[in-house]
Every structure is written in structure tokens, then in C-alpha cells.
Amino acid sequence: MGISLLHEVFEMGVSSNASDWHLKEDCPINLRIEGKLVETDFVPDREMISKVIEQMANEDQLKRFNESGDLDLSYVEENIGRFRV
């Protein structure tokens, strides 16, 4: 694994006890904290989201994602924790 492009966002969420991270192209990333969505200043574009997916997924997962638009995997961010994507 290693450090992803979203390392700071993962770190911010963990330190805030976020239960979920909501990512959408060209929209601020939202963290679910104590049941409420909290908007961050971080706005990923299409290229960044594509790079993040490529970092997290293996070849088979990328193939399934490209065919279906769905992605279900576990990801470990170095020095932060394990995430369900």
C-alpha cells in the first residue's frame, strides 16, 4: 500500500472521527461526523479521482470498475488505517 493522493483527507477524517468520506467529481469532499455531513475545502477533479482509483484498485478490480462503474474493495492508507471503498 502506501500514501495516496487523499492522504491528508483520510488523516483529517480519522482525527475528526468521521465514519464516511463522500467523494464526487468537482465537488467538495464531505465527511460524515456524528451523523452530519461536514464539507471540506478539498475538491477533487476527474483526473484526481481516476488516479486515486488506480492507486487503490488492482488490475481485476479496475477492469470490473471500468465495465460496471462499481468498485468494492478494502484499502490501507499507510500510518492512517484501513478503509472500505
Residue pairs with C-beta under 8 A, 6 or more apart in sequence:
1 75
1 76
1 77
1 78
2 55
2 78
3 77
3 78
3 79
4 10
4 52
4 55
4 56
4 75
4 77
5 48
5 51
5 52
5 55
6 21
6 44
6 52
6 77
7 77
7 78
7 80
8 42
9 21
9 29
9 40
9 42
10 21
10 77
10 80
10 81
10 83
11 80
12 18
12 31
12 40
13 21
13 31
14 80
14 81
16 31
16 33
16 38
17 33
17 34
18 31
18 32
18 33
18 38
19 32
19 33
20 31
20 32
21 29
21 30
21 31
21 32
21 83
22 29
22 30
22 31
22 32
22 37
23 29
23 44
23 49
25 44
25 45
25 46
25 49
26 43
26 44
26 45
26 46
27 43
28 39
28 40
28 41
28 42
28 43
29 39
29 40
29 42
29 43
29 44
30 37
30 38
30 39
30 40
31 37
31 38
31 40
32 38
44 52
53 62
53 65
53 71
54 62
56 73
56 75
56 85
57 65
57 71
57 73
61 71
61 73
64 70
64 71
65 71
71 85
72 84
72 85
73 84
73 85
74 82
74 83
74 84
74 85
75 82
75 83
75 84
75 85
76 82
76 83
77 83
